[in-house]
Amino acid sequence: MDSLQTLAAPAGRRAYVKQSGSAAQTFHASPLRIWLALSAVYVIWGSTYLAIRFTVETTPPFLSAAARFIVSGASLYLWRRAAGDPKPTPVEWRNSAIVGILLLVGGNGGVVWAVQFIPSNLAALLVATVPLWMILIDALRPRGDRPNAKAMSGILLGFCGALLLLGWTAENATPANLYGAIAVLVASFFWAIGSIYGKTAALPASALVTTGIEMLAGGIVQIAVAYLFDEFSSFDLHAISLRSELSWTYLTVIGPIAFVAYAWLLRAAPIPQVATYSYVNPLVAMILGYFLGKVIITPRILLAAGLIIGSVVLVSRRKR
């Protein structure tokens, strides 16, 4: 890991920054373009938690998520194929579908279901444990990287923050709130598995084609999950509020822009700089939740936020 640093993208992709001795990779993109792209990732991805919360106020969680993933995935895939990206092989289709199901059904689906019961800022803080799960899962893989003492300290620190949030939820809310918080932790675990699997699986050469397939696969499976949860019978098109409608549109149209910016950053900016999204997004979610979602922020939540975000900073720093 001293000479090869990796970062798993939210769509299961990975990027490598190779270093030889003291010579680091040179990037030619202007600082202005890099920070504009980073700002898009910070704000858009950080705002999706509140947008999801508003969406599921009057729409079934899995059904609404399935619709936006299928629309976004089909549009992205058709666009990139028309632009000349290579046609994926059957193996690449299969692997991309597996990653999509792990990320978007087990991962994002769990979050979408959970925000019916917990505040958006709490969900964002618990999702920040994904890098910690990834380190643990990678350590258990054959030939996986074993965390050093600093990384283990960060992992323990982060999970202490998560337990603090769970304890606050158990003491101050209903059982449904506690189940929602646990669901986000489980969803983060699935997201980490999908990201680790995507690091070694044979995927299409185009990251955007891969994302399109992942969205399509995740959306199709979420339709089945929606059926199991009996969401079709409870869905009332006329009951959808304007806020839910606008939020769903925002997630469908604006949300993918952040991934395009992220995919560009992986090629144009240093990985440690790109990795800052994992601890900036929860801060953005907390601020937006407080001002727009009227979410209460207590000292205990702030302490847990410091522990979780600090742990992610600790394990994300380069060893040098």
Stockholm file with secondary structure:
# STOCKHOLM 1.0

chainA/1-320         MDSLQTLAAPAGRRAYVKQSGSAAQTFHASPLRIWLALSAVYVIWGSTYLAIRFTVETTPPFLSAAARFIVSGASLYLWRRAAGDPKPTPVEWRNSAIVGILLLVGGNGGVVWAVQFIPSNLAALLVATVPLWMILIDALRPRGDRPNAKAMSGILLGFCGALLLLGWTAENATPANLYGAIAVLVASFFWAIGSIYGKTAALPASALVTTGIEMLAGGIVQIAVAYLFDEFSSFDLHAISLRSELSWTYLTVIGPIAFVAYAWLLRAAPIPQVATYSYVNPLVAMILGYFLGKVIITPRILLAAGLIIGSVVLVSRRKR
#=GR chainA/1-320 SS CCSEEEEECTTSCEEEEECBTTBCCCCCSCHHHHHHHHHHIIIIIHHHHHHHHHHTTTSCHHHHHHHHHHHHHHHHHHHHHHTTCCCCCHHHHHHHHHHHIIIIIIIHHHHHHHTTTSCHHHHHHHHTTHHHHHHHHHHHSTTCCCCCHHHHHHHHHHHHHHHHHHHHHHHHSCHHHHHHHHHHHHHHHHHHHHHHHHHHSCCCSCHHHHHHHHHHHHHHHHHHHHHHTTHHHHCCGGGCCHHHHHHHHIIIIIHHHHHHHHHHHHHHSCHHHHTTHHHHHHHHHHHHHHHTSCCCCCHHHHHHHHHHHHHHHHHHSCCC
#=GC SS_cons         CCSEEEEECTTSCEEEEECBTTBCCCCCSCHHHHHHHHHHIIIIIHHHHHHHHHHTTTSCHHHHHHHHHHHHHHHHHHHHHHTTCCCCCHHHHHHHHHHHIIIIIIIHHHHHHHTTTSCHHHHHHHHTTHHHHHHHHHHHSTTCCCCCHHHHHHHHHHHHHHHHHHHHHHHHSCHHHHHHHHHHHHHHHHHHHHHHHHHHSCCCSCHHHHHHHHHHHHHHHHHHHHHHTTHHHHCCGGGCCHHHHHHHHIIIIIHHHHHHHHHHHHHHSCHHHHTTHHHHHHHHHHHHHHHTSCCCCCHHHHHHHHHHHHHHHHHHSCCC
//
